Amino acid sequence: MKNQTLLITGGTTGIGLATAQLLAADGARVIVTGRNPETLAAARGQLPATAIVVKSDSGSIVDAQALGAELSKHGVTRLDGAFFNAGIGQFGPIEAMTPKNFDDMFNVNVRGLFFQLQSVLPLLANPSAVLFNASVVAELGFPTTSIYSATKAAVVSLGKSLAVELAPRGIRVNTLSPGPIKTPIYNKLGFPAEAQKGFEDSMAAQSLFKRFGEADEVAKLARFLLSADSSYVIGENITIDGGVRLT
């Protein structure tokens, strides 16, 4: 990855930050996006000086469509890869979900991803790699995840369609689908502490390893899929879930 330039959306926490740190350690110049001023500032302190940290809200169509121009302002003329990782989850029974929940998740997880890719497409090199972050819930049924699951199923479908469409341009598109991974998303569910622990214990129990995965474990898979080591891998949805699908 040395001397390559790679974009990671939602790259200030969790899987995105772990991937950015791993790629930077391999010698890549990384560009991370985020929308929270505090996590943006924290990411600047956790990444090398060569990293570019960009404030960009994946849920804003204006920001999504302006991402390519924003990167150009920072002197970026070429991308060797892009990891569209930004995503949000809001969970609850069908009776509790609102149109705002629906719009929030689809705007970030699907619309934002699509139009961010459209915006940076002129910067993507030939060859280059694009990676989407979906979820194992796109393939499995879990209560309280209906809208979130639908957004991630859409991401998996986009990955396959765009792999075919962009292959003639030398752009490989793949998707990874994590299972239960220890990231900040689980701290934003709004559960009381006891219910939060019960939820996490239940999720961990579904893994054959009886634990959550770590963000850096997903980052290592992302690095492979963004690198030339995966040059013959295209249009795949690769699950990293500790065996959740087998239980």
QUINORDA-V723866 format. One record per pair of residues at least 12 apart in sequence whose ideal C-beta (glycine too) atoms are under 10 Angstrom apart, sorted by the first residue. I is the first residue (numbers start at 1). J is the second residue. Records with the same first field share a line. If there is no record, write none. Layout:
BEGIN
I = J ; J
END
This chain:
BEGIN
1 = 22 ; 23 ; 24 ; 25 ; 26 ; 27 ; 28 ; 29 ; 30 ; 80 ; 81 ; 223 ; 226 ; 227 ; 228 ; 229
2 = 26 ; 27 ; 28 ; 29
3 = 27 ; 28 ; 29 ; 80
4 = 23 ; 26 ; 27 ; 28 ; 29 ; 30 ; 78 ; 79 ; 80 ; 81 ; 125 ; 128 ; 129 ; 226 ; 227 ; 228
5 = 23 ; 28 ; 29 ; 30 ; 31 ; 50 ; 52 ; 71 ; 76 ; 77 ; 78 ; 79 ; 80 ; 81 ; 82 ; 123 ; 125 ; 128
6 = 19 ; 20 ; 23 ; 24 ; 26 ; 28 ; 29 ; 30 ; 31 ; 32 ; 79 ; 80 ; 81 ; 82 ; 83 ; 128 ; 129 ; 131 ; 222 ; 223 ; 226 ; 227
7 = 20 ; 30 ; 31 ; 32 ; 33 ; 52 ; 54 ; 67 ; 68 ; 71 ; 76 ; 79 ; 80 ; 81 ; 82 ; 83 ; 84 ; 85 ; 116 ; 117 ; 120 ; 123 ; 124 ; 130
8 = 20 ; 21 ; 23 ; 30 ; 31 ; 32 ; 33 ; 34 ; 51 ; 81 ; 82 ; 83 ; 84 ; 85 ; 86 ; 131 ; 133 ; 219 ; 222 ; 226
9 = 31 ; 32 ; 33 ; 34 ; 54 ; 56 ; 58 ; 64 ; 67 ; 82 ; 83 ; 84 ; 85 ; 86 ; 87 ; 108 ; 112 ; 113 ; 116 ; 117 ; 120 ; 133
10 = 32 ; 33 ; 34 ; 35 ; 39 ; 56 ; 58 ; 83 ; 84 ; 85 ; 86 ; 87 ; 88 ; 108 ; 112 ; 113 ; 133
11 = 23 ; 30 ; 31 ; 32 ; 33 ; 34 ; 39 ; 40 ; 43 ; 47 ; 51 ; 53 ; 54 ; 83 ; 85 ; 86
12 = 32 ; 33 ; 34 ; 35 ; 36 ; 38 ; 39 ; 40 ; 41 ; 42 ; 43 ; 44 ; 46 ; 47 ; 53 ; 54 ; 55 ; 86 ; 184
13 = 32 ; 34 ; 36 ; 39 ; 40 ; 42 ; 43 ; 46 ; 183 ; 184 ; 185 ; 215
14 = 39 ; 85 ; 87 ; 133 ; 178 ; 181 ; 182 ; 183 ; 184 ; 185 ; 186 ; 215 ; 218 ; 219
15 = 83 ; 85 ; 87 ; 133 ; 176 ; 178 ; 181 ; 182 ; 183 ; 184 ; 185 ; 213 ; 214 ; 215 ; 216 ; 217 ; 218 ; 219 ; 221 ; 222 ; 240
16 = 30 ; 32 ; 33 ; 34 ; 39 ; 43 ; 83 ; 84 ; 85 ; 86 ; 87 ; 133 ; 183 ; 215 ; 218 ; 219 ; 222
17 = 30 ; 32 ; 34 ; 39 ; 42 ; 43 ; 46 ; 47 ; 85 ; 183 ; 184 ; 215 ; 216 ; 219
18 = 181 ; 183 ; 214 ; 215 ; 216 ; 217 ; 218 ; 219 ; 220 ; 222 ; 223
19 = 32 ; 83 ; 85 ; 131 ; 133 ; 215 ; 216 ; 218 ; 219 ; 220 ; 221 ; 222 ; 223 ; 226
20 = 32 ; 43 ; 46 ; 47 ; 48 ; 51 ; 53 ; 83 ; 85 ; 219 ; 222
21 = 43 ; 46 ; 47 ; 48 ; 51 ; 215 ; 216 ; 219
22 = 215 ; 216 ; 219 ; 220 ; 222 ; 223
23 = 47 ; 51 ; 81 ; 83 ; 219 ; 222 ; 223 ; 226 ; 227
24 = 46 ; 47 ; 48 ; 50 ; 51
25 = 48 ; 223
26 = 223 ; 227
27 = 48 ; 50
28 = 48 ; 50 ; 51 ; 80 ; 81 ; 223 ; 226 ; 227
29 = 48 ; 50 ; 51 ; 52 ; 76 ; 80
30 = 43 ; 47 ; 48 ; 50 ; 51 ; 52 ; 53 ; 81 ; 83
31 = 47 ; 51 ; 52 ; 53 ; 54 ; 67 ; 70 ; 71 ; 74 ; 76 ; 79 ; 82 ; 120
32 = 44 ; 46 ; 47 ; 51 ; 52 ; 53 ; 54 ; 56 ; 83 ; 85
33 = 52 ; 53 ; 54 ; 55 ; 56 ; 57 ; 58 ; 63 ; 67 ; 70 ; 71 ; 84 ; 85 ; 86 ; 116
34 = 53 ; 54 ; 55 ; 56 ; 57 ; 58 ; 86
35 = 55 ; 56 ; 57 ; 58 ; 59 ; 60 ; 63 ; 86 ; 108
36 = 55 ; 57
37 = 55
39 = 53 ; 184
40 = 53 ; 54 ; 55 ; 56
41 = 53
52 = 70 ; 71 ; 74 ; 75 ; 76
53 = 74
54 = 67 ; 70 ; 71 ; 73 ; 74 ; 76
55 = 70
56 = 70 ; 71 ; 86 ; 112 ; 116 ; 119
57 = 86 ; 107 ; 108 ; 112
58 = 84 ; 85 ; 86 ; 87 ; 88 ; 107 ; 108 ; 109 ; 111 ; 112 ; 113 ; 115 ; 116
59 = 86 ; 88 ; 103 ; 104 ; 105 ; 106 ; 107 ; 108 ; 109 ; 111 ; 112
60 = 107 ; 108 ; 111 ; 112 ; 115
61 = 107 ; 111 ; 112 ; 115
62 = 115
63 = 112 ; 115 ; 116 ; 119
64 = 86 ; 107 ; 108 ; 111 ; 112 ; 113 ; 114 ; 115 ; 116 ; 117 ; 118 ; 119
65 = 112 ; 115 ; 116 ; 118 ; 119
66 = 115 ; 116 ; 119
67 = 82 ; 112 ; 115 ; 116 ; 117 ; 118 ; 119 ; 120 ; 123
68 = 116 ; 117 ; 118 ; 119 ; 120 ; 121 ; 122 ; 123 ; 124
69 = 119 ; 120
70 = 119 ; 120
71 = 119 ; 120 ; 123
72 = 120 ; 122 ; 123
76 = 120 ; 123
77 = 123 ; 125
78 = 123 ; 124 ; 125 ; 128
79 = 120 ; 121 ; 122 ; 123 ; 124 ; 125 ; 128 ; 129 ; 130 ; 171
80 = 123 ; 124 ; 125 ; 127 ; 128 ; 129 ; 226 ; 227 ; 228
81 = 124 ; 125 ; 127 ; 128 ; 129 ; 130 ; 131 ; 171 ; 172 ; 222 ; 223 ; 225 ; 226 ; 227 ; 228
82 = 116 ; 117 ; 120 ; 121 ; 123 ; 124 ; 128 ; 129 ; 130 ; 131 ; 132 ; 171 ; 173 ; 226
83 = 129 ; 130 ; 131 ; 132 ; 133 ; 176 ; 219 ; 222 ; 223 ; 225 ; 226
84 = 109 ; 112 ; 113 ; 114 ; 116 ; 117 ; 120 ; 130 ; 131 ; 132 ; 133 ; 155 ; 158 ; 159 ; 173 ; 175
85 = 113 ; 131 ; 132 ; 133 ; 176 ; 218 ; 222
86 = 108 ; 109 ; 112 ; 113 ; 116 ; 133
87 = 105 ; 108 ; 109 ; 110 ; 112 ; 113 ; 132 ; 133 ; 134 ; 135 ; 148 ; 151 ; 152 ; 155 ; 185
88 = 101 ; 104 ; 105 ; 107 ; 108 ; 109 ; 112 ; 148 ; 151 ; 185 ; 188
89 = 104 ; 105 ; 108 ; 109 ; 135 ; 137 ; 145 ; 147 ; 148 ; 149 ; 151 ; 152 ; 185 ; 186 ; 188 ; 189
90 = 102 ; 104 ; 105 ; 144 ; 145 ; 147 ; 148 ; 188 ; 189 ; 190
91 = 105 ; 142 ; 143 ; 144 ; 145 ; 146 ; 147 ; 148 ; 149 ; 185 ; 188 ; 189 ; 190 ; 191 ; 199
92 = 143 ; 144 ; 145 ; 146 ; 147 ; 148 ; 189 ; 190
93 = 143 ; 144 ; 146
94 = 143 ; 144 ; 146 ; 147
96 = 144
97 = 144 ; 146 ; 147 ; 148
98 = 147
101 = 146 ; 147 ; 148
102 = 146 ; 147 ; 150 ; 151
103 = 147
104 = 147 ; 151
105 = 147 ; 148 ; 149 ; 150 ; 151 ; 152
106 = 147 ; 148 ; 150 ; 151 ; 154
107 = 151
108 = 151
109 = 132 ; 133 ; 134 ; 135 ; 147 ; 148 ; 150 ; 151 ; 152 ; 154 ; 155
110 = 150 ; 151 ; 152 ; 153 ; 154 ; 155 ; 157 ; 158
111 = 151 ; 154
113 = 132 ; 133 ; 134 ; 151 ; 154 ; 155 ; 158 ; 159
114 = 132 ; 154 ; 155 ; 158 ; 162
117 = 130 ; 132 ; 158 ; 162 ; 166 ; 171 ; 173
121 = 166 ; 169 ; 171
124 = 166 ; 169 ; 170 ; 171
125 = 169 ; 170 ; 171
126 = 168 ; 169 ; 170 ; 171
127 = 169 ; 170 ; 171 ; 172 ; 228 ; 231
128 = 166 ; 169 ; 170 ; 171 ; 172 ; 173 ; 226
129 = 170 ; 171 ; 172 ; 173 ; 174 ; 222 ; 224 ; 225 ; 226 ; 227 ; 228 ; 230 ; 231 ; 233 ; 234
130 = 159 ; 162 ; 163 ; 166 ; 171 ; 172 ; 173 ; 174 ; 175 ; 225 ; 226
131 = 159 ; 172 ; 173 ; 174 ; 175 ; 176 ; 221 ; 222 ; 223 ; 224 ; 225 ; 226 ; 230 ; 238
132 = 152 ; 155 ; 156 ; 158 ; 159 ; 162 ; 173 ; 174 ; 175 ; 176 ; 177 ; 225 ; 237
133 = 152 ; 155 ; 175 ; 176 ; 177 ; 178 ; 218 ; 222
134 = 149 ; 151 ; 152 ; 153 ; 154 ; 155 ; 156 ; 157 ; 158 ; 159 ; 175 ; 176 ; 177 ; 178 ; 237 ; 238 ; 239
135 = 148 ; 149 ; 151 ; 152 ; 153 ; 155 ; 156 ; 175 ; 176 ; 177 ; 178 ; 179 ; 180 ; 181 ; 239 ; 241
136 = 149 ; 152 ; 177 ; 178 ; 179 ; 180 ; 181 ; 206 ; 237 ; 239 ; 240 ; 241 ; 242 ; 244 ; 245
137 = 149 ; 150 ; 151 ; 152 ; 153 ; 177 ; 178 ; 179 ; 241 ; 244
138 = 150 ; 151 ; 152 ; 153 ; 154 ; 155 ; 156 ; 157 ; 175 ; 177 ; 237 ; 239
139 = 152 ; 153 ; 156 ; 177 ; 237 ; 239 ; 241 ; 244 ; 245
140 = 177 ; 179 ; 206 ; 239 ; 241 ; 244 ; 245 ; 247
142 = 203 ; 206 ; 244
144 = 189 ; 199
148 = 185
152 = 175 ; 177 ; 178
155 = 175 ; 177 ; 237
156 = 175 ; 177 ; 237
157 = 175 ; 237
158 = 173 ; 175
159 = 173 ; 174 ; 175 ; 176 ; 177 ; 234 ; 235 ; 236 ; 237
160 = 173 ; 174 ; 175 ; 234 ; 235 ; 236 ; 237
161 = 173 ; 235
162 = 175 ; 235
163 = 175 ; 233 ; 234 ; 235 ; 236
164 = 234 ; 235
166 = 234
167 = 234 ; 235
171 = 234
172 = 225 ; 226 ; 228 ; 230 ; 231 ; 232 ; 233 ; 234 ; 235 ; 236
173 = 225 ; 234 ; 235 ; 236
174 = 222 ; 224 ; 225 ; 226 ; 230 ; 233 ; 234 ; 235 ; 236 ; 237 ; 238
175 = 225 ; 235 ; 236 ; 237 ; 238 ; 239
176 = 218 ; 221 ; 222 ; 224 ; 225 ; 236 ; 237 ; 238 ; 239 ; 240
177 = 218 ; 237 ; 238 ; 239 ; 240 ; 241 ; 245
178 = 213 ; 215 ; 217 ; 218 ; 221 ; 222 ; 238 ; 239 ; 240 ; 241 ; 242 ; 244
179 = 203 ; 206 ; 207 ; 212 ; 213 ; 218 ; 239 ; 240 ; 241 ; 242 ; 243 ; 244 ; 245
180 = 200 ; 202 ; 203 ; 204 ; 205 ; 206 ; 207 ; 211 ; 212 ; 213 ; 241 ; 242 ; 244
181 = 203 ; 212 ; 213 ; 214 ; 215 ; 216 ; 217 ; 218 ; 240 ; 241 ; 242
182 = 200 ; 204 ; 211 ; 212 ; 213 ; 214 ; 215 ; 216 ; 217
183 = 212 ; 213 ; 214 ; 215 ; 218
184 = 215
186 = 199 ; 200 ; 203 ; 212
187 = 200
200 = 212
203 = 244
204 = 242
205 = 244 ; 247
206 = 241 ; 242 ; 243 ; 244 ; 245 ; 246 ; 247
207 = 241 ; 242 ; 243 ; 244 ; 246 ; 247
208 = 241 ; 242 ; 243 ; 244 ; 245 ; 246 ; 247
209 = 242 ; 243 ; 244
210 = 242 ; 243
211 = 242
212 = 242
213 = 240 ; 241 ; 242 ; 244
217 = 240 ; 242
218 = 240
220 = 240
221 = 238 ; 239 ; 240
222 = 238 ; 240
224 = 238
225 = 238
END
